[in-house]
Amino acid sequence: MFVRVKKSGKNRYLQVVESYRDNGKPRQRVIGTLGRVEECEKEGVIDSLIASLSRFENRALLILTDKENVSADAFRIGPDLIFGRLWNQLGIGAVIQSILASTDRKFEFDVERAIFLTVMHRLFASGSDRAANRWRRDYCFTGTEKLELHHLYRAMWWLGEEIDGGDGADPRTKRHIKDKIEEQIFLRNRDLFTGLEIVFFDTTSLYFEGEGGDELGSHGHSKDHRPDLKQMVVGAVIDDEGRPVCCEIWPGNAVDVKSLQPVTERLGKRFGVTNRFCIVADRGMISKENTKALKDSGIDYILGVKMRNVKEVYDDILLRGGRWQEVRVERKGSQSWELKVKESYQDGRRYVVCLDKEQANRDALVRQTILESLKASLSRGSKQLVGNRGYRRYLKTLGKGFEIDREKVEDGARYDGKWVLQTSLIKEKMPASQVALKYKELWQVEKVFRDIKSVLETRPIYHRRDETIRGHVFCSFLALMLRKELEKRLEFKGYNFEWADICQDLEALQEVEISASGKRIMVRTECKGVCGKVFQAVGVAIPPVIRAADKETHKPLEQRRRRRRSATQEKCAHNQLNLL
């Protein structure tokens, strides 16, 4: 059925015509004549007829801007579609729900959805939980419509709740809800080929804007160079495939060298690791007590050595001759990486000396630049550079002045591009080249902390209770878990995208809800940049460009209206911040 224009003399008439077949031959018959074209246009007959017919079609929405009351709202759907799928596939939501079901406590809100919302905020914007409550206005996250600010605070508190006091003396032996979640996520994603044969461990410090918690807020060695502020120490364990396993949260006065032993003891208990595993840690973790404790526990280790501080390394290992073994590592999309290694033994301890030629050239260039700046400054009698630690290492006093210490310059050249490792692994179990490469993979943990501190921006931390502080940091860890899973799937597909591009292009994918005449329709924006390839890597179908908004779809307009709380409700939510 269609509409046609029929000419009759000087006039043109609008007719509704039906097509049909008579004995297999196509025929047409006039259903009705609407009138002359000019009169129909003048009197609005065409507009009225179209508007009347549109009421009987759910997939079409008529918009007459001069006659209809039209409303429209846009919301971002990319983050929920991608990370909601990863959240479910990793079983994070299911684990949280199962732990909630096993307790006697009953919440009047969806705790799992509150945690998911907070984790999404960590991925795409970060900041305080109060900022997360405002941020979600422009996004569509399934099941978060009825959440309020105080629900987010209570969810953070629940994550950090203590379930076991440990030995009562060492706070690192305590167990919290977040620990159970980590363990069950690991077990859920573990298969016959998954284990913890090699784990990487490192720590960092996060300072507080205020006093911090009663237990976590303490003064200690600040890696952010803010010794004036209270802080906490965060440790992360990552498996040899780059997946975050767990995070440890301790008081700010915890010392790195004393944190390795309790972590290794807890790994076996928490994750059911009965076989021997090897832990890889940075040079800040090495001590005689640690190596002895690891050896007594039957745990292998690869630890970095502070070359200038360990006497036998400084005076003997670095000076020994020996044949270098060349190691060549192929990099994806770039030139290969060349490394030289050799091993030495001292009193039964195995050391592996590594030399990176590219790094050695960079170190030499940096030192030469420093020396040239020092020469120019000292020739002018300037002492401004003396306060710089990098410059001061090459100076010595000469009366009331300074001059360049040539012995320190020559000594510094000994360390260009080198690092030394101490390992309990025998040569037959892991050759020197593999020991060096495994330690080099420790950059994954360092990158984790860069992500937590910069991209995820765990700071600023405004919470004042230990429970909510733990929950706040743990949500950043869950966000990191989702990010690493996405990066892994993109790498499997051969993609290497910048994280900023992924976020920008996912947020650019929006659905616009248009309402008119009591009907609603959804219109999707175009997939831009890397968005389509991200959907392909995760296995998520892109929504259609146009679809009807039925009862089963999201109702963002109604969500927005429910979120417009009164001034009194907003003030009450703000007061919760002072309590927590």
Backbone torsions as a table, in degrees:
resi	resn	phi	psi	omega
1	MET	NA	137.9	-176.6
2	PHE	-153.5	173.5	178.4
3	VAL	-112.6	135.5	178.8
4	ARG	-132.9	164.5	176.7
5	VAL	-104.1	124.5	-179.1
6	LYS	-110.7	122.3	177.9
7	LYS	-86.1	137.7	175.6
8	SER	-143.0	99.7	-174.1
9	GLY	67.7	-125.6	180.0
10	LYS	-89.3	-6.3	-174.7
11	ASN	-101.4	156.1	175.6
12	ARG	-123.1	133.8	-176.3
13	TYR	-120.9	142.5	174.7
14	LEU	-89.4	129.2	-179.7
15	GLN	-128.9	142.7	171.7
16	VAL	-95.6	121.0	-171.8
17	VAL	-120.3	141.4	177.2
18	GLU	-113.3	135.7	175.0
19	SER	-97.8	139.1	177.8
20	TYR	-152.3	173.3	179.1
21	ARG	-117.0	138.8	177.9
22	ASP	-125.2	108.6	-175.8
23	ASN	57.1	39.1	177.4
24	GLY	84.3	-3.5	-178.8
25	LYS	-104.1	137.5	-179.6
26	PRO	-69.7	136.4	178.4
27	ARG	-135.8	162.2	177.3
28	GLN	-134.7	143.9	174.5
29	ARG	-140.3	147.4	-177.2
30	VAL	-82.5	122.4	177.3
31	ILE	-80.2	-39.6	179.6
32	GLY	-173.3	157.4	177.1
33	THR	-109.7	124.9	-176.4
34	LEU	-81.5	-24.2	-179.7
35	GLY	130.3	-173.2	179.2
36	ARG	-70.5	143.0	-176.4
37	VAL	-58.5	-44.3	-177.2
38	GLU	-62.9	-41.9	-179.0
39	GLU	-69.7	-38.7	178.5
40	CYS	-63.2	-41.8	179.6
41	GLU	-67.4	-38.4	-177.3
42	LYS	-70.6	-40.7	-175.7
43	GLU	-89.3	-0.9	178.7
44	GLY	74.4	22.9	-179.9
45	VAL	-64.3	-40.3	-177.7
46	ILE	-64.3	-45.1	179.9
47	ASP	-62.3	-43.0	-178.8
48	SER	-64.9	-39.4	-179.4
49	LEU	-66.7	-43.2	179.3
50	ILE	-64.4	-43.1	178.9
51	ALA	-62.9	-38.6	179.8
52	SER	-67.9	-40.7	179.6
53	LEU	-69.3	-33.0	-176.2
54	SER	-64.9	-19.3	179.3
55	ARG	-68.0	-18.2	-176.5
56	PHE	-103.1	11.7	179.7
57	GLU	-128.0	114.4	-177.8
58	ASN	-74.6	-22.7	-176.2
59	ARG	-91.8	3.5	-179.7
60	ALA	-126.6	145.3	178.8
61	LEU	-132.0	119.3	-179.1
62	LEU	-91.4	130.7	179.0
63	ILE	-123.3	109.8	173.8
64	LEU	-109.2	99.3	-168.1
65	THR	-60.1	-24.7	-177.9
66	ASP	-93.1	-4.0	-176.0
67	LYS	-126.5	-25.8	-173.5
68	GLU	-103.8	151.2	173.8
69	ASN	-90.6	98.0	-173.2
70	VAL	-100.8	135.9	173.3
71	SER	-128.7	148.3	-178.1
72	ALA	-142.7	147.5	178.0
73	ASP	-148.5	137.2	-179.7
74	ALA	-113.2	141.5	177.1
75	PHE	-144.5	150.7	-173.4
76	ARG	-86.8	129.1	-174.2
77	ILE	-114.6	-14.7	-175.9
78	GLY	-59.8	-49.9	-178.5
79	PRO	-57.7	-42.4	-178.4
80	ASP	-68.7	-39.6	-178.0
81	LEU	-66.1	-43.1	-176.8
82	ILE	-78.4	-56.8	-174.2
83	PHE	-79.1	-21.7	170.8
84	GLY	-64.9	-38.6	176.6
85	ARG	-66.2	-44.7	179.0
86	LEU	-65.1	-37.9	177.8
87	TRP	-57.5	-43.1	-179.5
88	ASN	-76.0	-39.6	-177.9
89	GLN	-68.4	-34.1	175.8
90	LEU	-77.2	-11.1	177.7
91	GLY	78.4	16.8	-177.2
92	ILE	-65.1	-47.1	179.9
93	GLY	-62.8	-41.9	-179.7
94	ALA	-64.6	-38.2	178.8
95	VAL	-64.4	-45.8	179.6
96	ILE	-61.0	-42.8	179.7
97	GLN	-64.5	-39.0	-179.5
98	SER	-67.6	-38.8	178.1
99	ILE	-67.4	-39.4	177.1
100	LEU	-62.9	-40.4	-178.8
101	ALA	-68.3	-25.2	-177.7
102	SER	-81.9	-7.5	-179.8
103	THR	-101.4	163.9	179.7
104	ASP	-85.6	-11.5	-176.9
105	ARG	-74.8	141.1	178.6
106	LYS	-121.2	122.7	177.7
107	PHE	-100.2	144.5	178.5
108	GLU	-86.8	5.3	177.4
109	PHE	-134.6	167.2	-177.8
110	ASP	-83.7	100.8	-176.9
111	VAL	-64.3	-41.3	-179.2
112	GLU	-60.4	-40.2	178.9
113	ARG	-69.6	-34.6	177.2
114	ALA	-65.4	-40.6	178.2
115	ILE	-67.2	-42.3	179.0
116	PHE	-60.4	-43.3	178.7
117	LEU	-61.6	-43.8	179.6
118	THR	-64.1	-40.1	179.4
119	VAL	-64.7	-41.0	177.4
120	MET	-61.9	-38.6	177.9
121	HIS	-64.4	-37.6	176.9
122	ARG	-62.1	-37.4	-176.9
123	LEU	-71.0	-40.4	-168.4
124	PHE	-107.8	-20.8	-178.9
125	ALA	-140.1	-46.1	-176.7
126	SER	66.7	177.2	-174.9
127	GLY	118.6	-161.9	-176.9
128	SER	-77.8	167.1	176.8
129	ASP	-67.8	-30.4	176.2
130	ARG	-63.9	-40.8	177.3
131	ALA	-66.1	-34.0	178.7
132	ALA	-64.1	-37.3	-179.5
133	ASN	-65.7	-34.2	176.9
134	ARG	-79.3	-36.3	-175.3
135	TRP	-63.1	-34.9	-172.7
136	ARG	-69.0	-8.1	-177.4
137	ARG	-56.4	-36.9	-174.8
138	ASP	-94.6	8.1	-176.7
139	TYR	-120.0	158.2	174.6
140	CYS	-113.5	108.2	176.3
141	PHE	-119.6	120.2	-174.1
142	THR	-57.2	129.6	173.3
143	GLY	80.3	10.7	-177.8
144	THR	-106.5	10.1	-172.4
145	GLU	-62.3	-36.4	-172.7
146	LYS	-96.3	4.3	-177.9
147	LEU	-75.0	142.3	176.2
148	GLU	-119.3	171.9	-175.5
149	LEU	-59.8	-43.7	-177.2
150	HIS	-66.6	-21.8	174.7
151	HIS	-66.9	-38.3	178.4
152	LEU	-65.2	-40.9	177.9
153	TYR	-62.9	-42.8	-178.2
154	ARG	-68.1	-34.1	177.1
155	ALA	-66.5	-39.1	177.1
156	MET	-63.8	-40.1	179.8
157	TRP	-63.0	-44.7	-178.6
158	TRP	-61.1	-41.3	179.4
159	LEU	-60.7	-35.7	-176.4
160	GLY	-94.7	6.7	-179.1
161	GLU	-64.2	141.2	179.0
162	GLU	-82.7	133.2	177.8
163	ILE	-117.1	-11.7	178.8
164	ASP	-153.3	124.5	-177.5
165	GLY	-77.6	-1.8	179.9
166	GLY	66.5	-143.0	-179.4
167	ASP	-85.2	-3.1	177.2
168	GLY	84.0	-17.8	-178.6
169	ALA	-103.0	-45.3	-177.8
170	ASP	-99.7	114.9	-179.2
171	PRO	-63.0	-17.4	-179.6
172	ARG	-74.3	-10.9	178.9
173	THR	-92.5	-4.5	-179.6
174	LYS	-73.4	155.1	177.0
175	ARG	-119.3	145.2	-178.0
176	HIS	-132.3	170.8	179.9
177	ILE	-56.0	-40.5	-179.1
178	LYS	-59.2	-31.7	178.4
179	ASP	-65.2	-41.8	177.8
180	LYS	-63.0	-38.8	179.4
181	ILE	-64.2	-44.1	179.1
182	GLU	-60.4	-45.1	-177.0
183	GLU	-65.1	-43.1	-178.1
184	GLN	-72.4	-32.0	174.6
185	ILE	-64.5	-42.0	178.9
186	PHE	-63.0	-47.4	-179.1
187	LEU	-65.7	-34.2	-179.0
188	ARG	-67.1	-36.1	-177.4
189	ASN	-96.7	5.7	-178.8
190	ARG	-87.2	138.9	174.9
191	ASP	-128.0	-168.9	-177.7
192	LEU	-63.6	-22.7	-176.0
193	PHE	-105.1	6.5	-178.8
194	THR	-104.1	132.9	178.1
195	GLY	-159.2	-167.9	177.2
196	LEU	-126.7	55.8	-179.9
197	GLU	-66.1	-37.2	176.8
198	ILE	-133.3	127.6	177.4
199	VAL	-127.5	151.2	179.2
200	PHE	-114.0	138.9	-175.6
201	PHE	-138.4	137.7	175.4
202	ASP	-156.3	165.3	-178.6
203	THR	-130.4	161.2	171.4
204	THR	-149.1	173.6	179.7
205	SER	-119.4	144.3	176.7
206	LEU	-126.2	122.9	-177.1
207	TYR	-92.4	158.9	-179.4
208	PHE	-100.7	149.1	173.6
209	GLU	-75.3	-27.6	-180.0
210	GLY	-117.6	-138.2	-176.0
211	GLU	-83.6	-18.1	-175.8
212	GLY	76.2	-162.8	-179.8
213	GLY	-85.6	174.3	179.4
214	ASP	-65.3	-37.1	-177.1
215	GLU	-102.5	-41.2	-173.7
216	LEU	-77.7	-30.7	-177.4
217	GLY	-78.8	100.4	-179.5
218	SER	-143.1	156.9	174.7
219	HIS	-83.6	142.2	179.2
220	GLY	-167.0	-170.2	179.2
221	HIS	-68.8	114.5	-176.2
222	SER	-93.5	120.4	175.2
223	LYS	-79.0	-6.8	174.8
224	ASP	-97.5	6.0	179.9
225	HIS	60.0	40.2	175.3
226	ARG	-126.8	66.0	-179.4
227	PRO	-67.3	-11.9	-179.5
228	ASP	-78.2	-14.1	-176.0
229	LEU	-108.9	148.7	174.4
230	LYS	-71.2	153.3	-173.7
231	GLN	-148.8	175.5	169.1
232	MET	-132.0	163.2	179.5
233	VAL	-109.4	131.3	179.8
234	VAL	-118.6	126.6	176.2
235	GLY	-114.2	148.4	-179.6
236	ALA	-131.2	138.8	176.2
237	VAL	-113.8	129.9	-178.3
238	ILE	-128.9	140.0	178.8
239	ASP	-81.0	178.1	-173.6
240	ASP	-74.0	-3.0	174.4
241	GLU	-102.6	7.4	176.8
242	GLY	85.2	9.9	179.7
243	ARG	-87.2	129.9	174.2
244	PRO	-64.4	131.6	-178.7
245	VAL	-100.3	-50.9	-179.2
246	CYS	-160.2	165.3	174.6
247	CYS	-127.6	146.5	178.8
248	GLU	-116.2	136.1	-177.6
249	ILE	-124.2	119.6	-174.9
250	TRP	-128.6	167.1	174.4
251	PRO	-59.9	156.1	-174.2
252	GLY	-67.9	-14.7	179.4
253	ASN	-94.0	8.9	177.2
254	ALA	-68.8	139.5	-177.3
255	VAL	-99.4	136.7	-178.1
256	ASP	-54.1	-44.5	-173.1
257	VAL	-66.4	-20.8	179.2
258	LYS	-98.0	0.6	-176.6
259	SER	-93.2	-19.2	-174.6
260	LEU	-67.7	-43.9	-176.4
261	GLN	-63.1	-49.0	178.5
262	PRO	-64.4	-29.5	178.1
263	VAL	-66.6	-47.3	-179.6
264	THR	-64.6	-35.9	178.3
265	GLU	-66.5	-38.1	-177.8
266	ARG	-75.5	-28.1	-177.1
267	LEU	-59.8	-48.1	-179.0
268	GLY	-63.1	-40.2	-178.8
269	LYS	-71.3	-42.6	-173.1
270	ARG	-74.2	-39.3	-171.4
271	PHE	-111.9	11.6	174.9
272	GLY	63.6	34.7	179.9
273	VAL	-85.7	101.3	-177.9
274	THR	-93.2	-24.5	179.8
275	ASN	-82.7	165.9	178.1
276	ARG	-68.1	139.5	175.4
277	PHE	-132.5	164.1	-177.9
278	CYS	-115.3	132.1	179.3
279	ILE	-107.5	134.6	179.6
280	VAL	-112.3	124.0	-176.8
281	ALA	-141.6	162.2	-176.6
282	ASP	-76.8	173.7	-173.4
283	ARG	-67.0	-17.9	178.4
284	GLY	-70.9	-9.9	-176.2
285	MET	-95.6	-9.1	-171.5
286	ILE	-83.4	135.4	173.3
287	SER	-162.4	163.1	179.4
288	LYS	-63.7	-37.3	180.0
289	GLU	-65.6	-41.3	-179.2
290	ASN	-65.4	-48.5	-178.4
291	THR	-63.7	-37.2	178.1
292	LYS	-67.7	-43.3	-179.5
293	ALA	-64.5	-40.3	178.5
294	LEU	-65.3	-41.1	179.9
295	LYS	-65.6	-42.3	179.0
296	ASP	-65.2	-30.6	-179.7
297	SER	-83.8	-4.7	-178.4
298	GLY	75.7	22.0	-179.1
299	ILE	-102.6	124.8	176.1
300	ASP	-76.3	159.2	-177.1
301	TYR	-148.8	153.3	168.2
302	ILE	-130.5	110.4	-174.0
303	LEU	-122.4	138.8	174.3
304	GLY	-73.3	149.0	-177.4
305	VAL	-115.3	135.1	173.1
306	LYS	-76.1	104.0	-169.4
307	MET	-62.3	-34.8	-176.9
308	ARG	-81.7	-19.0	-173.7
309	ASN	-99.7	-23.8	-179.8
310	VAL	-90.8	115.2	-171.1
311	LYS	-60.7	-45.1	-176.4
312	GLU	-68.1	-27.2	176.5
313	VAL	-75.9	-45.3	-177.9
314	TYR	-66.0	-42.9	-173.8
315	ASP	-90.2	-19.7	-171.3
316	ASP	-128.3	-61.2	-171.3
317	ILE	-58.2	-46.1	-178.2
318	LEU	-69.3	-22.4	-177.4
319	LEU	-91.6	-12.4	-178.0
320	ARG	-69.3	145.1	173.7
321	GLY	-81.9	-174.7	179.8
322	GLY	146.1	164.7	-177.7
323	ARG	-88.7	127.9	177.3
324	TRP	-79.7	140.4	174.4
325	GLN	-105.0	126.7	-178.2
326	GLU	-86.1	134.3	179.4
327	VAL	-122.5	130.9	-179.2
328	ARG	-119.8	124.1	-178.6
329	VAL	-117.2	126.1	178.6
330	GLU	-83.3	131.1	178.8
331	ARG	-105.3	144.4	178.7
332	LYS	-72.8	125.1	174.7
333	GLY	70.1	14.7	178.9
334	SER	-151.3	-179.8	-179.1
335	GLN	-70.1	158.3	179.5
336	SER	-70.2	158.7	-177.9
337	TRP	-111.1	127.4	-177.5
338	GLU	-106.7	135.6	-178.3
339	LEU	-139.2	144.8	175.4
340	LYS	-116.1	138.9	179.9
341	VAL	-136.8	153.0	169.8
342	LYS	-152.6	155.0	-176.1
343	GLU	-120.6	151.4	178.8
344	SER	-141.0	159.7	-179.4
345	TYR	-126.1	141.5	179.1
346	GLN	-145.3	113.0	179.3
347	ASP	52.6	42.6	178.0
348	GLY	82.4	-2.7	178.7
349	ARG	-94.9	136.9	-178.4
350	ARG	-99.6	125.3	178.2
351	TYR	-116.5	144.2	175.6
352	VAL	-122.7	118.7	178.5
353	VAL	-96.3	130.0	-176.3
354	CYS	-119.5	145.0	179.5
355	LEU	-135.9	120.0	176.1
356	ASP	-105.7	112.9	-175.9
357	LYS	-62.3	-42.5	-179.5
358	GLU	-62.3	-43.9	179.1
359	GLN	-67.0	-36.4	178.0
360	ALA	-62.0	-41.4	178.3
361	ASN	-65.3	-39.3	178.5
362	ARG	-66.3	-42.4	178.9
363	ASP	-61.4	-42.7	179.2
364	ALA	-64.1	-39.4	180.0
365	LEU	-66.9	-41.3	178.3
366	VAL	-62.9	-43.6	-179.8
367	ARG	-64.3	-40.3	178.9
368	GLN	-64.0	-38.3	177.5
369	THR	-64.6	-41.3	178.6
370	ILE	-63.4	-44.0	-178.8
371	LEU	-64.3	-39.7	178.4
372	GLU	-64.6	-39.4	177.4
373	SER	-66.1	-38.2	178.8
374	LEU	-65.1	-44.0	-179.8
375	LYS	-59.9	-45.8	-179.2
376	ALA	-65.0	-38.4	-179.2
377	SER	-71.0	-42.3	-178.5
378	LEU	-70.3	-30.5	178.3
379	SER	-67.3	-25.8	176.9
380	ARG	-91.7	0.7	-179.5
381	GLY	76.0	15.5	-177.7
382	SER	-81.7	140.2	178.3
383	LYS	-115.5	14.0	-175.9
384	GLN	-66.9	-31.4	-176.2
385	LEU	-80.1	-11.6	-175.9
386	VAL	-64.2	-32.4	-179.2
387	GLY	-72.6	-12.5	179.1
388	ASN	-81.3	127.2	-175.5
389	ARG	-62.8	-38.2	-179.7
390	GLY	-64.7	-34.8	178.7
391	TYR	-81.4	-36.3	-173.4
392	ARG	-64.8	-25.9	-176.8
393	ARG	-65.6	-20.0	-178.5
394	TYR	-104.2	13.2	-177.4
395	LEU	-111.7	155.5	169.6
396	LYS	-140.5	154.2	-177.2
397	THR	-77.3	144.6	177.2
398	LEU	-137.4	92.5	-174.2
399	GLY	66.8	-119.9	177.3
400	LYS	-96.3	0.6	-178.4
401	GLY	-116.7	-163.4	-178.6
402	PHE	-136.0	156.1	172.4
403	GLU	-147.2	164.0	-178.0
404	ILE	-73.2	131.3	179.4
405	ASP	-90.5	106.5	-176.5
406	ARG	-66.6	-32.2	178.2
407	GLU	-65.3	-39.3	177.5
408	LYS	-67.7	-34.4	177.9
409	VAL	-64.6	-45.9	179.5
410	GLU	-66.6	-37.0	179.3
411	ASP	-66.9	-37.9	178.7
412	GLY	-63.8	-31.2	-179.5
413	ALA	-67.1	-21.2	179.5
414	ARG	-64.0	-25.8	-173.0
415	TYR	-99.7	2.1	-176.7
416	ASP	-58.6	119.3	175.5
417	GLY	68.9	12.2	-175.5
418	LYS	-110.0	151.5	165.4
419	TRP	-149.2	153.4	-175.7
420	VAL	-120.4	137.3	-179.8
421	LEU	-119.4	146.7	171.9
422	GLN	-116.8	130.0	-176.7
423	THR	-139.0	150.5	175.8
424	SER	-92.6	-7.5	-178.9
425	LEU	-72.3	132.8	177.9
426	ILE	-76.7	161.4	-175.4
427	LYS	-61.3	-37.2	-178.4
428	GLU	-67.3	-30.0	-179.0
429	LYS	-81.0	-38.7	178.3
430	MET	-151.8	112.5	179.5
431	PRO	-65.8	167.1	-175.7
432	ALA	-59.7	-37.3	-179.2
433	SER	-62.8	-41.1	179.5
434	GLN	-70.6	-35.1	176.5
435	VAL	-60.6	-44.6	-179.9
436	ALA	-64.1	-42.4	-178.1
437	LEU	-68.0	-38.7	178.6
438	LYS	-64.3	-41.3	178.0
439	TYR	-66.2	-35.1	179.2
440	LYS	-63.3	-27.3	178.8
441	GLU	-72.3	-7.5	177.8
442	LEU	-61.6	-15.7	177.1
443	TRP	-58.5	-23.8	178.6
444	GLN	-61.4	-41.3	178.7
445	VAL	-68.7	-42.0	178.7
446	GLU	-61.5	-37.1	177.5
447	LYS	-67.5	-33.5	176.2
448	VAL	-57.4	-46.9	-177.9
449	PHE	-70.4	-32.9	174.3
450	ARG	-64.0	-39.1	178.1
451	ASP	-65.7	-43.4	-178.9
452	ILE	-63.6	-42.0	-174.1
453	LYS	-81.5	-37.3	-174.8
454	SER	-101.6	-63.7	-175.3
455	VAL	-67.9	-50.3	-179.3
456	LEU	-79.9	-20.6	176.2
457	GLU	46.2	64.7	176.7
458	THR	-56.1	-37.4	174.6
459	ARG	-77.1	156.1	-1.3
460	PRO	-80.8	148.3	179.3
461	ILE	-108.7	112.4	-176.7
462	TYR	-100.1	-11.2	-178.3
463	HIS	-62.5	151.9	-177.1
464	ARG	-117.3	-3.3	-179.8
465	ARG	-113.0	146.0	-177.9
466	ASP	-59.5	-39.0	-176.9
467	GLU	-62.6	-49.1	-177.7
468	THR	-71.1	-29.4	176.0
469	ILE	-64.9	-45.3	178.0
470	ARG	-61.0	-43.6	178.6
471	GLY	-62.3	-39.7	179.5
472	HIS	-61.1	-48.5	-178.8
473	VAL	-69.1	-37.4	-179.2
474	PHE	-64.8	-34.2	176.4
475	CYS	-63.9	-35.0	174.1
476	SER	-64.7	-36.8	178.2
477	PHE	-66.7	-41.9	176.9
478	LEU	-63.5	-38.7	176.6
479	ALA	-61.7	-40.3	178.4
480	LEU	-65.3	-37.0	178.2
481	MET	-62.0	-43.1	177.8
482	LEU	-66.3	-41.2	-179.5
483	ARG	-63.2	-45.1	-179.6
484	LYS	-64.3	-35.9	178.0
485	GLU	-65.4	-41.2	177.2
486	LEU	-64.7	-44.5	179.8
487	GLU	-62.4	-36.3	178.3
488	LYS	-64.3	-42.6	-179.3
489	ARG	-70.6	-35.2	176.0
490	LEU	-66.3	-40.7	178.2
491	GLU	-64.0	-37.6	178.1
492	PHE	-61.5	-34.0	178.4
493	LYS	-83.9	-3.1	179.3
494	GLY	87.9	16.9	-178.8
495	TYR	-101.4	145.4	176.9
496	ASN	-138.3	90.4	-174.9
497	PHE	-107.6	150.8	172.5
498	GLU	-71.5	141.3	-178.4
499	TRP	-61.8	-37.9	179.5
500	ALA	-62.5	-37.1	178.8
501	ASP	-67.9	-39.1	179.1
502	ILE	-61.6	-47.3	-179.0
503	CYS	-63.1	-45.9	-177.3
504	GLN	-62.2	-43.9	-176.3
505	ASP	-74.4	-32.9	175.1
506	LEU	-68.1	-39.2	179.1
507	GLU	-70.7	-23.8	178.8
508	ALA	-73.5	-18.4	178.7
509	LEU	-78.8	113.6	-175.5
510	GLN	-130.4	158.4	168.7
511	GLU	-116.7	133.9	179.0
512	VAL	-106.5	123.0	177.9
513	GLU	-97.0	119.8	-179.1
514	ILE	-111.6	127.4	-179.7
515	SER	-119.5	134.2	176.8
516	ALA	-161.4	140.2	177.2
517	SER	55.9	34.9	178.7
518	GLY	76.1	7.9	179.8
519	LYS	-118.8	154.0	-179.3
520	ARG	-130.4	144.7	177.3
521	ILE	-140.4	146.3	-177.9
522	MET	-107.4	130.9	178.6
523	VAL	-122.5	122.6	-179.3
524	ARG	-92.7	142.1	176.0
525	THR	-78.8	171.4	-176.7
526	GLU	-74.3	144.8	173.1
527	CYS	-74.7	122.5	-176.5
528	LYS	-114.3	153.5	174.1
529	GLY	60.1	-126.9	-175.2
530	VAL	-91.6	4.7	-173.5
531	CYS	-57.5	-47.9	-178.0
532	GLY	-61.3	-38.2	-179.4
533	LYS	-72.3	-30.6	175.1
534	VAL	-66.0	-43.4	176.4
535	PHE	-61.2	-40.2	179.9
536	GLN	-65.1	-41.5	-178.2
537	ALA	-65.4	-35.3	-177.8
538	VAL	-86.9	-18.7	-179.5
539	GLY	82.7	35.0	179.8
540	VAL	-109.1	134.4	178.5
541	ALA	-78.9	136.8	177.4
542	ILE	-75.7	132.3	-179.5
543	PRO	-59.3	154.5	178.3
544	PRO	-64.9	159.7	-178.0
545	VAL	-65.3	-41.8	179.9
546	ILE	-130.7	134.4	176.4
547	ARG	-152.3	154.9	177.5
548	ALA	-76.4	143.3	178.7
549	ALA	-94.9	91.8	-179.8
550	ASP	-91.6	-169.6	-174.9
551	LYS	-67.5	-23.5	-175.9
552	GLU	-84.1	-14.6	-178.7
553	THR	-86.0	170.6	178.4
554	HIS	-66.6	153.4	178.4
555	LYS	-123.2	75.9	-173.3
556	PRO	-63.6	-33.1	180.0
557	LEU	-62.7	-43.3	177.8
558	GLU	-66.6	-35.6	178.2
559	GLN	-62.1	-43.6	-178.7
560	ARG	-62.1	-40.7	-178.4
561	ARG	-65.2	-39.6	179.7
562	ARG	-67.5	-26.3	-177.4
563	ARG	-81.3	-9.6	179.1
564	ARG	-82.5	78.1	-177.2
565	ARG	-77.1	161.2	178.3
566	SER	-73.0	164.4	-179.2
567	ALA	-61.9	-33.5	179.0
568	THR	-65.3	-43.0	178.9
569	GLN	-65.0	-39.8	179.1
570	GLU	-64.7	-38.9	178.7
571	LYS	-65.8	-39.3	177.7
572	CYS	-63.8	-40.7	178.2
573	ALA	-64.4	-37.5	179.2
574	HIS	-66.2	-34.8	180.0
575	ASN	-66.7	-24.8	178.1
576	GLN	-62.4	-30.4	-179.9
577	LEU	-61.7	-39.2	-179.6
578	ASN	-69.0	-29.6	-179.9
579	LEU	-75.9	-31.4	-176.1
580	LEU	-100.1	NA	NA
